[in-house]
């Protein structure tokens, strides 16, 4: 999607803050030392920020200038074709608390009345390759899941298309690229349903189908893996993945941007397009063909698997009170699983 005028202006202002952070880190005493180290040399620092130059011709200033407002002229004439959009982002660990786009996601889901459609790389946290076991300290996005659960209780339909678990592009290693953290559709569905489990009694005729949670899962929650022509593998038998972070609310507004729904405290930026006509175009050009090729009722998400998984703890263990030997064993297990995944094993 291409945007002009105020949206790219906001985007550049967002990047200005990141660039100011880089300049501040680079200008300090530690930054000057790190700058002398080769780019690939590991350091003990949690955050490493340096300015690299390629090619190294010595002509590029150390700190290129920040964006200025005059770079993007505003259109004040109100010409036809303007679309209402809201830019939203987060600075991640650069800030202590503020995560405004997280709150915006929850507000969008909270405003839904009819249907939520989502095309996402994943929702569950990173886990050990080949095992449905979250990495230590990794958790599910509880606030997002709760918002989806509340929407379902209001009668909203939720449709989610995900990457196939363990999809690795271009025969890379799992440590280099992994589009699909390893969770199955039933795992994701179970984590959503957990948030409303205590609010639904057996025999509750909320959905006019079957009873209680089974009826809700059957009628209101639909998940699948992304497919092409009903197939989820490429010609070389590798599974299909996607890097999308996209969702549509009530077929009148949609988000497109960089922010994942799984917990990953990075700096992110995206746009909410609040226009029914533009959303209709996205449905026709992207969502509808993708969903028609990908979703078959009961194929990727079995209701019994979802119900059986409600008692499973899928969050990663806390590392806070583990001994040194226990931490080392976890690292060895992780390395072994990475090796097995690369060899095509478990």
FIPA-430871 format. One record per atom (N, C-alpha, C): residue number from 0; atom name; y, z, x. Coordinates in pm, whole numbers. Layout:
BEGIN
rolo  tilo  Y  Z  X
NUM  CA  Y  Z  X
...
// end
This chain:
BEGIN
rolo  tilo  Y  Z  X
0  N  -118  0  84
0  CA  0  0  0
0  C  124  0  88
1  N  221  -81  52
1  CA  346  -89  128
1  C  458  -29  45
2  N  537  58  106
2  CA  649  122  36
2  C  777  97  114
3  N  889  90  41
3  CA  1018  65  102
3  C  1117  172  57
4  N  1230  177  128
4  CA  1345  262  95
4  C  1313  411  113
5  N  1313  489  7
5  CA  1310  635  21
5  C  1176  687  74
6  N  1066  623  38
6  CA  935  673  83
6  C  921  667  235
7  N  944  553  301
7  CA  934  553  447
7  C  1040  643  512
8  N  1156  657  447
8  CA  1257  749  499
8  C  1200  891  504
9  N  1137  934  394
9  CA  1076  1067  392
9  C  965  1078  497
10  N  888  971  511
10  CA  780  972  609
10  C  831  989  751
11  N  941  921  783
11  CA  998  935  916
11  C  1056  1075  938
12  N  1117  1133  836
12  CA  1167  1270  848
12  C  1051  1367  874
13  N  939  1341  807
13  CA  818  1422  829
13  C  773  1412  974
14  N  774  1290  1027
14  CA  731  1269  1166
14  C  832  1327  1265
15  N  959  1331  1227
15  CA  1059  1390  1315
15  C  1024  1534  1351
16  N  979  1610  1251
16  CA  942  1749  1275
16  C  824  1760  1371
17  N  727  1668  1356
17  CA  615  1668  1449
17  C  660  1632  1591
18  N  751  1536  1599
18  CA  800  1493  1730
18  C  881  1603  1798
19  N  957  1679  1716
19  CA  1031  1792  1771
19  C  935  1897  1827
20  N  822  1916  1758
20  CA  721  2011  1807
20  C  665  1964  1941
21  N  637  1835  1952
21  CA  583  1780  2076
21  C  684  1798  2189
22  N  810  1769  2161
22  CA  914  1784  2264
22  C  925  1930  2309
23  N  918  2022  2213
23  CA  929  2163  2246
23  C  811  2210  2332
24  N  689  2165  2294
24  CA  571  2204  2369
24  C  572  2141  2509
25  N  615  2018  2518
25  CA  616  1947  2644
25  C  723  2000  2738
26  N  834  2049  2682
26  CA  947  2092  2765
26  C  927  2231  2824
27  N  833  2307  2769
27  CA  811  2442  2819
27  C  739  2443  2953
28  N  728  2562  3009
28  CA  665  2578  3141
28  C  519  2531  3138
29  N  443  2576  3035
29  CA  303  2536  3025
29  C  291  2385  3005
30  N  380  2330  2921
30  CA  377  2187  2896
30  C  397  2105  3023
31  N  485  2151  3110
31  CA  510  2078  3235
31  C  387  2082  3326
32  N  313  2194  3321
32  CA  191  2202  3403
32  C  83  2110  3344
33  N  63  2119  3212
33  CA  -39  2036  3146
33  C  -8  1889  3165
34  N  120  1854  3170
34  CA  161  1715  3186
34  C  111  1657  3318
35  N  89  1742  3417
35  CA  44  1694  3548
35  C  -107  1672  3553
36  N  -178  1723  3452
36  CA  -324  1710  3450
36  C  -365  1576  3392
37  N  -478  1521  3435
37  CA  -528  1398  3373
37  C  -551  1418  3223
38  N  -527  1316  3144
38  CA  -536  1327  2999
38  C  -673  1372  2952
39  N  -778  1333  3021
39  CA  -914  1365  2977
39  C  -966  1499  3030
40  N  -887  1566  3112
40  CA  -934  1694  3167
40  C  -927  1802  3059
41  N  -1038  1873  3032
41  CA  -1035  1980  2932
41  C  -952  2098  2980
42  N  -891  2168  2886
42  CA  -813  2287  2919
42  C  -857  2403  2829
43  N  -815  2523  2863
43  CA  -850  2641  2784
43  C  -752  2659  2668
44  N  -651  2575  2658
44  CA  -549  2589  2554
44  C  -603  2545  2419
45  N  -567  2617  2313
45  CA  -607  2577  2179
45  C  -534  2450  2136
46  N  -406  2440  2173
46  CA  -325  2324  2138
46  C  -276  2257  2265
47  N  -306  2132  2280
47  CA  -261  2057  2397
47  C  -175  1941  2349
48  N  -49  1943  2384
48  CA  44  1838  2342
48  C  114  1783  2464
49  N  94  1655  2492
49  CA  164  1591  2603
49  C  204  1450  2562
50  N  298  1396  2635
50  CA  342  1259  2613
50  C  275  1170  2717
51  N  202  1070  2671
51  CA  138  976  2762
51  C  209  842  2755
52  N  207  770  2863
52  CA  276  641  2870
52  C  178  533  2913
53  N  176  423  2838
53  CA  90  310  2875
53  C  164  180  2843
54  N  174  89  2937
54  CA  137  108  3078
54  C  238  196  3150
55  N  200  254  3259
55  CA  287  346  3331
55  C  383  266  3420
56  N  489  215  3359
56  CA  584  134  3434
56  C  711  212  3468
57  N  721  336  3420
57  CA  836  418  3454
57  C  962  383  3381
58  N  960  288  3287
58  CA  1081  247  3217
58  C  1100  317  3083
59  N  993  375  3027
59  CA  1002  440  2898
59  C  1055  582  2915
60  N  1157  620  2837
60  CA  1208  758  2846
60  C  1097  857  2812
61  N  1107  978  2866
61  CA  1004  1078  2840
61  C  995  1109  2691
62  N  1113  1119  2628
62  CA  1116  1150  2485
62  C  1196  1042  2411
63  N  1128  944  2353
63  CA  1200  846  2271
63  C  1279  917  2161
64  N  1385  855  2113
64  CA  1474  924  2018
64  C  1408  948  1883
65  N  1457  1049  1811
65  CA  1412  1076  1676
65  C  1463  967  1582
66  N  1397  956  1469
66  CA  1439  862  1365
66  C  1575  905  1309
67  N  1660  808  1280
67  CA  1790  833  1218
67  C  1795  768  1080
68  N  1865  831  990
68  CA  1872  784  852
68  C  1919  641  841
69  N  2006  599  930
69  CA  2061  464  924
69  C  1956  357  948
70  N  1840  395  999
70  CA  1736  296  1028
70  C  1677  234  901
71  N  1681  305  790
71  CA  1624  254  664
71  C  1734  254  559
72  N  1793  139  531
72  CA  1900  134  430
72  C  1847  164  291
73  N  1921  245  216
73  CA  1882  276  78
73  C  1929  166  -16
74  N  1854  148  -123
74  CA  1890  52  -226
74  C  1950  131  -342
75  N  2081  125  -355
75  CA  2149  201  -459
75  C  2183  116  -581
76  N  2137  -9  -583
76  CA  2172  -100  -692
76  C  2079  -87  -811
77  N  1968  -16  -794
77  CA  1877  3  -906
77  C  1809  -124  -951
78  N  1772  -209  -857
78  CA  1708  -334  -896
78  C  1573  -307  -960
79  N  1529  -400  -1045
79  CA  1400  -387  -1110
79  C  1289  -388  -1003
80  N  1183  -319  -1035
80  CA  1071  -313  -943
80  C  1056  -180  -876
81  N  1153  -92  -893
81  CA  1139  42  -836
81  C  1031  120  -910
82  N  953  193  -836
82  CA  842  270  -892
82  C  863  418  -859
83  N  850  507  -957
83  CA  865  651  -927
83  C  750  701  -840
84  N  786  757  -726
84  CA  688  809  -631
84  C  737  941  -574
85  N  643  1028  -540
85  CA  674  1156  -478
85  C  601  1162  -344
86  N  674  1177  -236
86  CA  611  1193  -106
86  C  575  1340  -86
87  N  459  1365  -26
87  CA  418  1503  -7
87  C  330  1514  117
88  N  348  1625  187
88  CA  274  1642  312
88  C  257  1788  347
89  N  202  1810  464
89  CA  177  1945  516
89  C  179  1935  668
90  N  221  2043  734
90  CA  226  2043  880
90  C  108  2116  942
91  N  14  2161  860
91  CA  -106  2223  914
91  C  -74  2345  998
92  N  -144  2358  1110
92  CA  -130  2477  1194
92  C  2  2483  1270
93  N  88  2380  1256
93  CA  220  2388  1314
93  C  304  2496  1245
94  N  269  2527  1119
94  CA  337  2631  1043
94  C  240  2744  1013
95  N  295  2861  985
95  CA  211  2977  960
95  C  152  2975  820
96  N  234  2941  717
96  CA  187  2954  581
96  C  203  2828  497
97  N  317  2765  500
97  CA  349  2661  402
97  C  254  2542  410
98  N  194  2505  297
98  CA  108  2387  283
98  C  143  2320  149
99  N  262  2259  137
99  CA  309  2213  6
99  C  221  2111  -63
100  N  162  2018  13
100  CA  80  1916  -53
100  C  -47  1976  -111
101  N  -98  2086  -54
101  CA  -214  2154  -112
101  C  -179  2201  -254
102  N  -61  2261  -267
102  CA  -17  2307  -398
102  C  3  2190  -494
103  N  50  2076  -439
103  CA  69  1957  -523
103  C  -64  1905  -576
104  N  -168  1905  -492
104  CA  -301  1862  -537
104  C  -347  1948  -655
105  N  -332  2078  -640
105  CA  -376  2169  -746
105  C  -295  2149  -872
106  N  -164  2124  -857
106  CA  -79  2100  -974
106  C  -119  1972  -1045
107  N  -154  1868  -970
107  CA  -196  1742  -1031
107  C  -324  1761  -1111
108  N  -423  1828  -1051
108  CA  -548  1853  -1123
108  C  -521  1942  -1244
109  N  -432  2040  -1227
109  CA  -400  2130  -1337
109  C  -329  2064  -1452
110  N  -264  1950  -1427
110  CA  -193  1878  -1533
110  C  -281  1780  -1608
111  N  -404  1757  -1558
111  CA  -491  1656  -1619
111  C  -530  1696  -1761
112  N  -544  1593  -1845
112  CA  -581  1614  -1985
112  C  -704  1533  -2027
113  N  -732  1423  -1953
113  CA  -840  1334  -1996
113  C  -946  1313  -1888
114  N  -903  1261  -1771
114  CA  -1003  1225  -1670
114  C  -943  1229  -1530
115  N  -1024  1273  -1435
115  CA  -988  1272  -1293
115  C  -1088  1184  -1222
116  N  -1040  1085  -1147
116  CA  -1127  994  -1072
116  C  -1095  1011  -924
117  N  -1199  1027  -841
117  CA  -1179  1057  -700
117  C  -1268  971  -611
118  N  -1209  913  -509
118  CA  -1283  843  -404
118  C  -1251  914  -274
119  N  -1349  988  -220
119  CA  -1324  1078  -108
119  C  -1429  1063  0
120  N  -1386  1084  124
120  CA  -1482  1087  234
120  C  -1581  1200  213
121  N  -1531  1316  174
121  CA  -1618  1430  148
121  C  -1536  1543  87
122  N  -1605  1645  36
122  CA  -1540  1766  -13
122  C  -1593  1888  63
123  N  -1721  1885  99
123  CA  -1780  1996  171
123  C  -1737  2001  316
124  N  -1748  2116  381
124  CA  -1705  2132  521
124  C  -1798  2062  619
125  N  -1754  2051  742
125  CA  -1840  1996  847
125  C  -1964  2084  864
126  N  -2078  2021  882
126  CA  -2201  2098  897
126  C  -2284  2041  1011
127  N  -2390  2113  1046
127  CA  -2480  2067  1150
127  C  -2545  1936  1107
128  N  -2541  1831  1190
128  CA  -2602  1704  1154
128  C  -2750  1719  1119
129  N  -2787  1661  1006
129  CA  -2926  1667  964
129  C  -2962  1794  890
130  N  -2872  1892  886
130  CA  -2899  2018  817
130  C  -2784  2047  721
131  N  -2817  2094  603
131  CA  -2713  2134  509
131  C  -2674  2279  540
132  N  -2610  2294  655
132  CA  -2567  2425  703
132  C  -2428  2409  763
133  N  -2328  2471  699
133  CA  -2191  2457  746
133  C  -2175  2515  886
134  N  -2090  2453  965
134  CA  -2060  2506  1096
134  C  -2000  2646  1082
135  N  -2024  2734  1178
135  CA  -1973  2871  1168
135  C  -1824  2875  1138
136  N  -1788  2953  1037
136  CA  -1648  2968  1000
136  C  -1595  2863  904
137  N  -1671  2758  878
137  CA  -1626  2651  788
137  C  -1658  2687  642
138  N  -1564  2662  553
138  CA  -1579  2699  412
138  C  -1546  2582  322
139  N  -1582  2595  196
139  CA  -1549  2496  94
139  C  -1407  2521  43
140  N  -1341  2418  -9
140  CA  -1203  2432  -58
140  C  -1199  2502  -194
141  N  -1204  2633  -194
141  CA  -1221  2711  -317
141  C  -1112  2683  -420
142  N  -987  2672  -376
142  CA  -878  2650  -471
142  C  -890  2514  -540
143  N  -926  2411  -463
143  CA  -945  2278  -523
143  C  -1062  2279  -622
144  N  -1172  2340  -580
144  CA  -1291  2344  -665
144  C  -1262  2420  -794
145  N  -1188  2529  -783
145  CA  -1153  2607  -902
145  C  -1066  2526  -996
146  N  -972  2450  -941
146  CA  -886  2365  -1024
146  C  -968  2260  -1098
147  N  -1067  2202  -1031
147  CA  -1155  2104  -1097
147  C  -1237  2172  -1206
148  N  -1288  2292  -1177
148  CA  -1365  2364  -1277
148  C  -1283  2397  -1399
149  N  -1159  2441  -1380
149  CA  -1071  2471  -1493
149  C  -1047  2345  -1577
150  N  -1030  2232  -1509
150  CA  -1008  2106  -1581
150  C  -1129  2072  -1667
151  N  -1248  2088  -1612
151  CA  -1370  2059  -1688
151  C  -1379  2147  -1811
152  N  -1344  2274  -1798
152  CA  -1346  2364  -1913
152  C  -1246  2322  -2020
153  N  -1138  2254  -1979
153  CA  -1040  2204  -2077
153  C  -1088  2077  -2146
154  N  -1203  2024  -2102
154  CA  -1254  1902  -2161
154  C  -1226  1777  -2081
155  N  -1176  1792  -1958
155  CA  -1145  1677  -1873
155  C  -1273  1626  -1806
156  N  -1291  1494  -1805
156  CA  -1402  1432  -1732
156  C  -1365  1424  -1584
157  N  -1463  1444  -1495
157  CA  -1441  1434  -1351
157  C  -1542  1337  -1293
158  N  -1493  1233  -1227
158  CA  -1577  1133  -1160
158  C  -1544  1132  -1012
159  N  -1647  1145  -927
159  CA  -1626  1154  -783
159  C  -1721  1059  -712
160  N  -1666  970  -629
160  CA  -1746  884  -541
160  C  -1728  933  -398
161  N  -1839  953  -326
161  CA  -1837  1009  -192
161  C  -1905  916  -92
162  N  -1875  938  35
162  CA  -1953  873  140
162  C  -2098  918  133
163  N  -2188  831  175
163  CA  -2326  874  191
163  C  -2334  973  306
164  N  -2414  1079  294
164  CA  -2420  1181  399
164  C  -2457  1122  535
165  N  -2384  1165  637
165  CA  -2417  1124  773
165  C  -2386  979  805
166  N  -2293  918  735
166  CA  -2258  778  763
166  C  -2176  770  892
167  N  -2229  697  989
167  CA  -2166  687  1120
167  C  -2130  541  1145
168  N  -2002  509  1162
168  CA  -1962  369  1179
168  C  -1987  318  1320
169  N  -2019  192  1330
169  CA  -2027  124  1459
169  C  -2124  182  1559
170  N  -2233  247  1511
170  CA  -2335  303  1599
170  C  -2275  403  1699
171  N  -2171  474  1657
171  CA  -2113  576  1741
171  C  -2195  704  1732
172  N  -2162  801  1813
172  CA  -2228  931  1807
172  C  -2165  1013  1696
173  N  -2238  1107  1637
173  CA  -2181  1192  1532
173  C  -2058  1269  1577
174  N  -2049  1298  1707
174  CA  -1932  1369  1758
174  C  -1811  1279  1768
175  N  -1828  1146  1759
175  CA  -1717  1052  1771
175  C  -1662  1009  1637
176  N  -1748  988  1540
176  CA  -1704  948  1406
176  C  -1815  978  1307
177  N  -1777  1041  1196
177  CA  -1877  1077  1096
177  C  -1811  1078  960
178  N  -1841  976  878
178  CA  -1781  965  745
178  C  -1881  1016  641
179  N  -1884  1144  624
179  CA  -1980  1208  537
179  C  -2035  1329  608
180  N  -1992  1450  567
180  CA  -2023  1571  645
180  C  -2167  1618  631
181  N  -2245  1555  542
181  CA  -2387  1589  533
181  C  -2429  1648  400
182  N  -2335  1673  309
182  CA  -2369  1732  179
182  C  -2407  1625  79
183  N  -2498  1660  -9
183  CA  -2539  1569  -115
183  C  -2451  1589  -238
184  N  -2455  1492  -328
184  CA  -2373  1500  -450
184  C  -2404  1627  -528
185  N  -2530  1667  -533
185  CA  -2568  1787  -607
185  C  -2507  1911  -546
186  N  -2490  1914  -413
186  CA  -2425  2028  -347
186  C  -2280  2040  -393
187  N  -2211  1926  -395
187  CA  -2071  1926  -437
187  C  -2059  1970  -583
188  N  -2147  1916  -667
188  CA  -2144  1952  -809
188  C  -2170  2101  -828
189  N  -2264  2156  -753
189  CA  -2295  2299  -764
189  C  -2175  2385  -728
190  N  -2103  2345  -622
190  CA  -1987  2424  -580
190  C  -1876  2419  -684
191  N  -1863  2307  -755
191  CA  -1763  2299  -863
191  C  -1805  2385  -980
192  N  -1931  2374  -1019
192  CA  -1981  2448  -1135
192  C  -1981  2598  -1110
193  N  -2000  2640  -985
193  CA  -1996  2784  -953
193  C  -1867  2848  -1002
194  N  -1755  2773  -998
194  CA  -1626  2830  -1033
194  C  -1612  2860  -1181
195  N  -1699  2802  -1264
195  CA  -1691  2826  -1408
195  C  -1819  2887  -1463
196  N  -1911  2920  -1374
196  CA  -2042  2971  -1416
196  C  -2029  3095  -1504
197  N  -1939  3186  -1468
197  CA  -1924  3309  -1543
197  C  -1851  3289  -1676
198  N  -1790  3173  -1695
198  CA  -1714  3147  -1817
198  C  -1795  3073  -1923
199  N  -1916  3031  -1886
199  CA  -1999  2952  -1977
199  C  -2127  3030  -2004
200  N  -2152  3064  -2128
200  CA  -2274  3132  -2168
200  C  -2378  3032  -2212
201  N  -2505  3067  -2193
201  CA  -2612  2982  -2246
201  C  -2594  2966  -2396
202  N  -2604  2844  -2441
202  CA  -2589  2818  -2584
202  C  -2447  2786  -2625
203  N  -2354  2791  -2530
203  CA  -2216  2753  -2560
203  C  -2210  2604  -2588
204  N  -2165  2567  -2706
204  CA  -2168  2426  -2747
204  C  -2040  2354  -2708
205  N  -1989  2382  -2586
205  CA  -1862  2325  -2542
205  C  -1864  2174  -2541
206  N  -1977  2114  -2503
206  CA  -1980  1970  -2483
206  C  -2055  1894  -2591
207  N  -2102  1964  -2693
207  CA  -2178  1899  -2800
207  C  -2302  1828  -2746
208  N  -2356  1875  -2635
208  CA  -2477  1815  -2580
208  C  -2558  1925  -2511
209  N  -2683  1937  -2551
209  CA  -2769  2039  -2493
209  C  -2698  2173  -2504
210  N  -2698  2254  -2398
210  CA  -2636  2384  -2408
210  C  -2580  2427  -2275
211  N  -2472  2504  -2278
211  CA  -2414  2568  -2163
211  C  -2385  2476  -2046
212  N  -2418  2524  -1925
212  CA  -2386  2452  -1803
212  C  -2454  2316  -1796
213  N  -2579  2308  -1844
213  CA  -2648  2180  -1841
213  C  -2571  2074  -1919
214  N  -2520  2112  -2034
214  CA  -2443  2017  -2113
214  C  -2315  1975  -2045
215  N  -2246  2070  -1982
215  CA  -2122  2038  -1912
215  C  -2148  1943  -1797
216  N  -2251  1971  -1717
216  CA  -2283  1885  -1604
216  C  -2318  1744  -1652
217  N  -2395  1737  -1758
217  CA  -2440  1607  -1808
217  C  -2326  1524  -1864
218  N  -2233  1589  -1933
218  CA  -2131  1516  -2007
218  C  -1998  1503  -1934
219  N  -1965  1599  -1846
219  CA  -1829  1602  -1793
219  C  -1818  1579  -1643
220  N  -1927  1589  -1570
220  CA  -1921  1581  -1424
220  C  -2012  1470  -1375
221  N  -1954  1367  -1313
221  CA  -2031  1252  -1265
221  C  -2000  1228  -1117
222  N  -2105  1227  -1036
222  CA  -2090  1205  -892
222  C  -2185  1097  -844
223  N  -2143  1026  -739
223  CA  -2230  924  -680
223  C  -2185  898  -537
224  N  -2272  828  -462
224  CA  -2235  779  -330
224  C  -2179  638  -345
225  N  -2094  600  -253
225  CA  -2036  467  -258
225  C  -2143  362  -229
226  N  -2137  253  -303
226  CA  -2234  144  -289
226  C  -2165  10  -297
227  N  -2236  -92  -249
227  CA  -2192  -231  -264
227  C  -2307  -310  -324
228  N  -2285  -364  -444
228  CA  -2394  -434  -509
228  C  -2513  -343  -535
229  N  -2486  -217  -569
229  CA  -2588  -116  -598
229  C  -2669  -76  -476
230  N  -2627  -117  -356
230  CA  -2698  -81  -233
230  C  -2610  11  -150
231  N  -2667  115  -91
231  CA  -2586  208  -12
231  C  -2611  196  138
232  N  -2674  87  183
232  CA  -2694  63  325
232  C  -2644  -75  364
233  N  -2608  -88  491
233  CA  -2569  -218  545
233  C  -2694  -293  590
234  N  -2674  -413  643
234  CA  -2786  -495  686
234  C  -2868  -432  796
235  N  -2806  -343  877
235  CA  -2879  -279  986
235  C  -2935  -143  944
236  N  -2938  -118  812
236  CA  -2995  4  753
236  C  -2910  129  775
237  N  -2791  116  831
237  CA  -2702  231  838
237  C  -2637  252  701
238  N  -2613  379  667
238  CA  -2559  409  535
238  C  -2410  381  528
239  N  -2364  355  406
239  CA  -2224  321  384
239  C  -2138  448  373
240  N  -2028  446  442
240  CA  -1932  554  433
240  C  -1794  499  404
241  N  -1705  588  370
241  CA  -1565  547  351
241  C  -1475  660  401
242  N  -1353  623  430
242  CA  -1256  718  484
242  C  -1148  750  381
243  N  -1172  719  255
243  CA  -1069  730  152
243  C  -1032  875  123
244  N  -905  894  88
244  CA  -852  1020  36
244  C  -767  980  -84
245  N  -832  958  -196
245  CA  -767  890  -310
245  C  -815  952  -440
246  N  -723  982  -530
246  CA  -764  1029  -662
246  C  -661  989  -767
247  N  -710  975  -890
247  CA  -630  926  -1002
247  C  -634  1030  -1114
248  N  -519  1059  -1172
248  CA  -509  1157  -1279
248  C  -476  1088  -1411
249  N  -566  1099  -1507
249  CA  -545  1049  -1643
249  C  -508  901  -1648
250  N  -542  827  -1543
250  CA  -515  683  -1534
250  C  -366  650  -1545
251  N  -281  745  -1508
251  CA  -136  720  -1513
251  C  -68  749  -1379
252  N  -135  820  -1288
252  CA  -76  854  -1158
252  C  -188  866  -1055
253  N  -157  834  -929
253  CA  -260  844  -826
253  C  -198  884  -692
254  N  -286  941  -607
254  CA  -248  980  -471
254  C  -315  885  -372
255  N  -238  846  -271
255  CA  -294  773  -158
255  C  -230  830  -32
256  N  -312  860  68
256  CA  -257  921  188
256  C  -366  958  286
257  N  -337  1058  369
257  CA  -428  1093  478
257  C  -501  1224  456
258  N  -470  1298  349
258  CA  -521  1434  336
258  C  -660  1440  273
259  N  -754  1497  346
259  CA  -890  1516  295
259  C  -894  1632  196
260  N  -1000  1633  114
260  CA  -1022  1745  22
260  C  -1106  1853  85
261  N  -1176  1824  195
261  CA  -1246  1933  263
261  C  -1146  2005  353
262  N  -1177  2130  387
262  CA  -1084  2215  461
262  C  -1068  2161  603
263  N  -947  2122  636
263  CA  -916  2067  767
263  C  -766  2083  787
264  N  -726  2185  858
264  CA  -585  2225  861
264  C  -503  2139  957
265  N  -490  2011  923
265  CA  -414  1916  1004
265  C  -281  1883  937
266  N  -195  1817  1011
266  CA  -73  1762  952
266  C  -109  1636  876
267  N  -68  1627  750
267  CA  -105  1515  662
267  C  17  1469  583
268  N  11  1345  539
268  CA  121  1291  459
268  C  65  1188  360
269  N  121  1184  241
269  CA  76  1088  140
269  C  179  1070  31
270  N  144  988  -66
270  CA  237  952  -173
270  C  167  965  -308
271  N  233  1029  -402
271  CA  192  1029  -542
271  C  268  917  -613
272  N  197  820  -665
272  CA  258  711  -741
272  C  248  747  -889
273  N  360  773  -949
273  CA  365  822  -1087
273  C  409  710  -1180
274  N  321  612  -1195
274  CA  355  494  -1274
274  C  228  437  -1336
275  N  223  428  -1468
275  CA  102  384  -1537
275  C  66  240  -1504
276  N  167  151  -1490
276  CA  138  10  -1460
276  C  78  -5  -1320
277  N  136  63  -1221
277  CA  81  56  -1087
277  C  -58  118  -1080
278  N  -79  226  -1155
278  CA  -211  289  -1158
278  C  -313  196  -1222
279  N  -272  123  -1324
279  CA  -361  27  -1387
279  C  -405  -80  -1287
280  N  -313  -123  -1201
280  CA  -348  -222  -1098
280  C  -453  -165  -1002
281  N  -436  -38  -963
281  CA  -533  24  -872
281  C  -670  35  -939
282  N  -670  69  -1066
282  CA  -797  77  -1139
282  C  -868  -58  -1141
283  N  -793  -162  -1170
283  CA  -853  -295  -1182
283  C  -896  -351  -1046
284  N  -818  -328  -942
284  CA  -845  -389  -813
284  C  -940  -307  -726
285  N  -940  -176  -746
285  CA  -1017  -91  -655
285  C  -1119  -3  -728
286  N  -1070  86  -812
286  CA  -1160  187  -867
286  C  -1271  128  -953
287  N  -1237  47  -1053
287  CA  -1338  -2  -1147
287  C  -1451  -79  -1077
288  N  -1422  -175  -987
288  CA  -1533  -243  -918
288  C  -1616  -148  -833
289  N  -1550  -55  -766
289  CA  -1623  40  -682
289  C  -1715  127  -767
290  N  -1667  181  -876
290  CA  -1745  271  -960
290  C  -1859  197  -1029
291  N  -1833  76  -1075
291  CA  -1938  -2  -1142
291  C  -2053  -34  -1048
292  N  -2023  -56  -920
292  CA  -2127  -84  -822
292  C  -2197  41  -773
293  N  -2130  156  -784
293  CA  -2181  277  -721
293  C  -2252  373  -816
294  N  -2204  386  -939
294  CA  -2254  493  -1026
294  C  -2362  445  -1121
295  N  -2475  516  -1117
295  CA  -2582  503  -1215
295  C  -2617  643  -1261
296  N  -2613  671  -1391
296  CA  -2637  808  -1439
296  C  -2768  866  -1383
297  N  -2758  986  -1323
297  CA  -2876  1056  -1274
297  C  -2930  1009  -1141
298  N  -2875  903  -1085
298  CA  -2933  848  -961
298  C  -2904  936  -839
299  N  -2779  975  -820
299  CA  -2741  1050  -701
299  C  -2720  1199  -727
300  N  -2713  1237  -853
300  CA  -2684  1377  -884
300  C  -2768  1421  -1003
301  N  -2878  1489  -974
301  CA  -2970  1535  -1078
301  C  -2925  1672  -1129
302  N  -2920  1687  -1261
302  CA  -2869  1810  -1320
302  C  -2953  1931  -1280
303  N  -3084  1914  -1266
303  CA  -3169  2027  -1225
303  C  -3138  2071  -1083
304  N  -3109  1974  -994
304  CA  -3073  2008  -857
304  C  -2941  2085  -854
305  N  -2849  2046  -941
305  CA  -2720  2115  -947
305  C  -2739  2260  -992
306  N  -2817  2279  -1097
306  CA  -2841  2414  -1149
306  C  -2918  2499  -1048
307  N  -3017  2439  -982
307  CA  -3095  2514  -882
307  C  -3010  2554  -762
308  N  -2902  2483  -739
308  CA  -2819  2510  -622
308  C  -2705  2606  -645
309  N  -2697  2665  -764
309  CA  -2585  2754  -793
309  C  -2593  2885  -716
310  N  -2710  2924  -669
310  CA  -2725  3049  -594
310  C  -2725  3029  -443
311  N  -2701  2906  -399
311  CA  -2704  2876  -256
311  C  -2566  2903  -194
312  N  -2566  2975  -81
312  CA  -2442  3001  -7
312  C  -2425  2889  96
313  N  -2325  2803  75
313  CA  -2307  2687  162
313  C  -2192  2704  261
314  N  -2129  2820  264
314  CA  -2024  2845  361
314  C  -2084  2881  496
315  N  -2012  2848  604
315  CA  -2059  2880  737
315  C  -2046  3028  767
316  N  -2136  3079  850
316  CA  -2131  3220  887
316  C  -2005  3252  966
317  N  -1953  3370  946
317  CA  -1839  3416  1024
317  C  -1884  3444  1167
318  N  -1799  3406  1263
318  CA  -1829  3430  1405
318  C  -1767  3560  1454
319  N  -1692  3627  1367
319  CA  -1611  3741  1411
319  C  -1694  3853  1474
320  N  -1813  3881  1419
320  CA  -1890  3995  1465
320  C  -2019  3956  1536
321  N  -2030  3829  1574
321  CA  -2151  3785  1643
321  C  -2140  3816  1793
322  N  -2252  3845  1852
322  CA  -2255  3873  1995
322  C  -2243  3743  2074
323  N  -2221  3758  2205
323  CA  -2212  3641  2291
323  C  -2341  3559  2286
324  N  -2455  3627  2291
324  CA  -2584  3556  2290
324  C  -2603  3481  2158
325  N  -2561  3542  2046
325  CA  -2575  3475  1916
325  C  -2487  3351  1909
326  N  -2367  3360  1962
326  CA  -2278  3244  1963
326  C  -2335  3133  2049
327  N  -2391  3168  2165
327  CA  -2450  3068  2252
327  C  -2570  3000  2185
328  N  -2649  3077  2110
328  CA  -2764  3020  2041
328  C  -2719  2922  1934
329  N  -2612  2954  1862
329  CA  -2558  2863  1762
329  C  -2512  2733  1827
330  N  -2449  2742  1943
330  CA  -2406  2623  2014
330  C  -2525  2539  2058
331  N  -2631  2605  2106
331  CA  -2752  2531  2145
331  C  -2816  2463  2025
332  N  -2819  2532  1911
332  CA  -2875  2472  1789
332  C  -2794  2351  1748
333  N  -2662  2363  1757
333  CA  -2576  2251  1719
333  C  -2600  2132  1810
334  N  -2611  2157  1941
334  CA  -2635  2047  2036
334  C  -2768  1981  2009
335  N  -2871  2061  1978
335  CA  -3002  2005  1947
335  C  -3000  1919  1823
336  N  -2927  1962  1723
336  CA  -2918  1883  1599
336  C  -2841  1755  1620
337  N  -2736  1759  1703
337  CA  -2664  1637  1734
337  C  -2756  1537  1802
338  N  -2839  1587  1896
338  CA  -2932  1498  1965
338  C  -3034  1438  1872
339  N  -3088  1521  1780
339  CA  -3187  1470  1684
339  C  -3124  1366  1593
340  N  -2998  1389  1555
340  CA  -2931  1293  1466
340  C  -2913  1159  1537
341  N  -2877  1163  1666
341  CA  -2856  1039  1738
341  C  -2987  964  1758
342  N  -3099  1038  1765
342  CA  -3229  972  1783
342  C  -3289  927  1650
343  N  -3219  959  1538
343  CA  -3271  921  1408
343  C  -3363  1022  1350
344  N  -3367  1145  1406
344  CA  -3452  1249  1353
344  C  -3383  1326  1244
345  N  -3425  1453  1226
345  CA  -3367  1536  1120
345  C  -3219  1557  1146
// end
